[in-house]
Amino acid sequence: MSDIFPICVSPTFIVERSRVTEWHRAYIQNAYRELEGGITRKQLDNLGINANSKRVLDVGCGPGNLLVALSTDTPELLIGVDVDETFLVCGRSHIEKSIDPPSAVPTLFCASLPTLPFADETFDLVTCFLVMPHVPDDSAALTELARVLKPGGTLAVSGHGLGFPLRYLKRFRLKPLQMYLASLIYRCTGRKWIRNTLQNDRKICNILNSIGVVPEMRHYNQKILGCVATYWIKAIKSDTNPKAIQ
């Protein structure tokens, strides 16, 4: 696999018990509850995503619930990357219990956008769900995802729209305000001084068009007071030179 990994990288599988926080435990529990309930698979089906016989990369894989769902399509290669080593370590045991045979268990690496340790045009399918609100720069992140995708390959991304924080006004009064503030700052300055920004899916589609990855399908989980809570986009990398679409 040396052609896939031009940069020397190695997964880390030792994490101190103290680094596994209650937040990690709750996140992992919820992720696998969604997997068992069929929600994770439905997210792929709504976008018409099939990983059969493909080289697949999941960016921001977290504890690996999406990787487990993708594994049922019997991909040729399945790799997950995440910036949080705790997720990679704790998620591995869940993945191994959920995937049969063990030989189909995906390879995990610690990496993050906007720099992925893979060669150009390596993967047929790249998924990046609920990561875009946290990346430093939308354009840089999407350009990097497109770089590792083969021409004709599929990119699936998702993020949070303006309606997302409205779901948490009663439970977390300050968190929604922080998210709106982060989004306002990003819109005015073009920089994400505070992570977890809310996004306009049209802007994401415009960026994809400008780098030659053509949006093919958009799906919304729900709208709250007319505002999109979570968006899902499926796009295909053009086999021609990128051309911006206004």
C-alpha positions in Angstrom: 0.0 0.0 0.0 3.0 2.3 -0.3 1.5 3.9 -3.3 -1.4 5.0 -1.2 0.6 6.5 1.7 3.4 8.7 0.3 3.9 10.3 3.7 5.1 8.1 6.6 2.1 7.8 8.9 1.3 5.3 11.6 -1.9 4.8 13.6 -1.6 5.3 17.4 -3.5 2.8 19.5 -2.4 3.7 23.1 -4.5 6.3 25.0 -4.4 7.0 28.7 -7.6 6.1 30.4 -7.9 9.7 31.7 -8.2 11.0 28.2 -11.4 9.0 27.6 -13.9 11.7 28.8 -17.6 11.4 29.5 -18.2 13.3 26.3 -16.3 10.6 24.4 -18.3 7.9 26.0 -21.6 9.6 25.3 -20.6 10.3 21.7 -19.5 6.7 21.0 -22.7 5.3 22.6 -24.9 7.6 20.5 -22.9 6.8 17.3 -23.4 3.0 17.7 -27.0 3.5 18.8 -27.6 5.2 15.4 -25.7 2.4 13.6 -27.9 -0.3 15.3 -31.0 1.7 14.6 -30.2 1.9 10.9 -29.8 5.7 10.9 -26.2 5.5 9.7 -27.1 3.3 6.8 -30.0 5.5 5.9 -27.7 8.5 5.6 -25.8 6.7 2.9 -28.9 5.4 1.2 -30.5 8.8 1.0 -27.5 10.0 -1.0 -27.4 6.8 -3.1 -23.9 5.9 -1.7 -22.6 2.4 -2.5 -19.0 1.4 -1.6 -19.0 -2.0 -3.4 -15.5 -2.8 -4.7 -14.4 0.8 -4.2 -11.5 2.4 -2.5 -13.1 4.3 0.3 -11.9 7.0 2.7 -14.0 8.3 5.6 -12.6 11.7 6.9 -13.6 12.5 10.5 -14.5 8.9 11.1 -14.9 9.4 14.9 -15.6 6.0 16.6 -16.2 4.3 13.2 -19.9 3.8 13.0 -20.0 5.0 9.4 -17.0 2.7 8.5 -19.0 -0.2 9.8 -22.0 0.7 7.6 -19.7 1.2 4.6 -18.1 -2.2 5.2 -21.3 -4.0 4.4 -20.9 -3.0 0.8 -17.6 -5.0 0.7 -15.3 -2.2 -0.5 -11.9 -3.0 -2.0 -10.2 -0.7 0.6 -11.6 1.0 3.6 -9.7 3.7 5.6 -10.8 6.0 8.3 -9.0 9.1 9.6 -9.8 11.3 12.6 -7.9 14.0 14.5 -9.0 12.6 17.9 -6.8 9.6 18.8 -9.2 8.7 21.6 -11.9 8.0 19.1 -9.6 5.9 17.0 -8.5 3.7 20.0 -11.9 3.3 21.6 -13.7 3.0 18.3 -11.5 0.2 17.1 -12.9 -2.3 19.6 -16.4 -1.4 18.6 -15.5 -1.7 14.9 -13.9 -5.2 15.4 -17.0 -6.4 17.3 -19.3 -5.1 14.5 -17.5 -6.3 11.4 -17.3 -9.9 10.3 -15.0 -11.2 9.1 -12.2 -9.5 11.0 -10.1 -9.2 7.8 -12.6 -6.5 6.7 -11.8 -4.2 9.6 -10.8 -0.8 8.2 -7.4 0.8 8.6 -7.4 3.8 11.0 -5.0 6.8 10.9 -4.7 10.0 13.0 -4.9 12.8 10.5 -7.0 15.9 9.8 -8.0 18.4 7.2 -6.7 20.3 5.4 -3.7 17.9 5.1 -4.4 14.2 4.4 -1.5 11.7 4.1 -2.6 10.2 0.8 -1.5 10.4 -2.8 -3.6 12.3 -5.4 -6.5 10.5 -6.9 -6.4 7.5 -4.6 -10.0 6.9 -3.6 -13.3 6.2 -5.5 -15.4 7.4 -2.6 -14.7 10.0 0.1 -17.1 10.6 2.9 -16.8 13.6 5.3 -19.9 13.8 7.5 -20.4 16.6 10.1 -16.8 17.7 9.8 -17.1 20.8 7.7 -18.4 23.0 10.7 -15.1 22.3 12.5 -12.5 22.8 9.7 -10.4 26.0 9.7 -11.2 26.8 6.1 -14.0 25.4 3.9 -12.3 25.9 0.6 -9.0 24.4 1.7 -10.8 21.4 3.3 -12.9 20.7 0.2 -10.0 21.1 -2.1 -8.0 18.5 -0.1 -10.9 16.1 -0.2 -11.1 16.6 -4.0 -7.3 16.0 -4.4 -7.4 12.5 -3.0 -10.5 11.6 -5.0 -10.3 10.0 -8.5 -11.9 11.6 -11.5 -15.5 10.3 -11.6 -15.3 9.5 -7.9 -17.9 10.5 -5.4 -17.6 12.9 -2.5 -20.2 13.0 0.2 -20.2 15.8 2.8 -22.5 17.1 5.5 -22.7 19.9 7.9 -25.0 22.0 10.1 -27.3 24.8 8.8 -28.8 27.8 10.6 -31.6 25.7 12.1 -29.3 23.2 13.9 -28.8 25.2 17.2 -32.6 25.7 17.6 -32.8 22.1 18.6 -30.8 22.8 21.7 -32.1 26.2 23.0 -33.8 24.6 26.0 -30.9 22.4 27.1 -27.9 24.5 26.1 -28.7 28.1 26.1 -25.1 29.4 25.6 -24.0 26.8 23.0 -26.4 27.9 20.3 -25.5 31.5 20.8 -21.8 30.6 20.5 -22.5 28.8 17.2 -24.4 31.7 15.8 -21.6 34.1 16.9 -19.0 31.8 15.3 -21.0 31.8 12.1 -21.4 35.6 12.1 -17.6 36.1 12.6 -16.8 33.7 9.8 -19.2 35.4 7.4 -17.8 38.8 8.2 -14.1 38.0 8.3 -13.8 34.8 6.3 -11.9 33.1 9.2 -13.1 30.6 11.7 -12.0 32.2 15.0 -14.5 29.9 16.7 -15.0 26.4 15.5 -18.4 24.6 15.0 -19.7 27.2 12.5 -23.1 27.0 10.8 -23.0 26.9 7.0 -25.0 27.7 4.0 -25.2 24.5 1.9 -25.4 26.7 -1.3 -22.0 28.1 -0.5 -20.6 24.7 0.0 -22.0 23.7 -3.4 -20.5 26.8 -5.0 -17.0 25.9 -3.6 -17.4 22.3 -4.9 -18.3 23.6 -8.4 -15.3 25.9 -8.4 -12.9 23.0 -7.8 -14.5 20.7 -10.4 -16.6 18.5 -8.0 -20.2 18.8 -9.3 -23.0 18.5 -6.7 -25.4 15.9 -7.8 -27.8 15.6 -4.9 -28.7 17.6 -1.8 -30.7 16.2 1.1 -31.9 17.8 4.4 -32.6 15.8 7.5 -35.1 18.4 8.7 -35.9 22.1 8.8 -36.6 24.0 12.0 -38.6 27.2 11.6 -37.8 27.0 7.9 -34.1 26.8 8.5 -32.0 23.7 7.5 -30.7 21.8 10.5 -28.4 19.4 8.7 -27.5 19.2 5.0 -26.1 16.3 3.1 -24.4 16.7 -0.3 -23.3 14.1 -2.9 -20.9 15.4 -5.6 -19.0 13.8 -8.5 -15.4 14.8 -9.4 -15.3 16.0 -13.0 -12.7 14.3 -15.3 -12.1 17.7 -16.9 -10.4 20.8 -15.7 -12.2 22.6 -12.8 -14.5 25.4 -13.9 -16.4 27.7 -11.6 -20.1 27.7 -12.0 -21.8 30.9 -10.9 
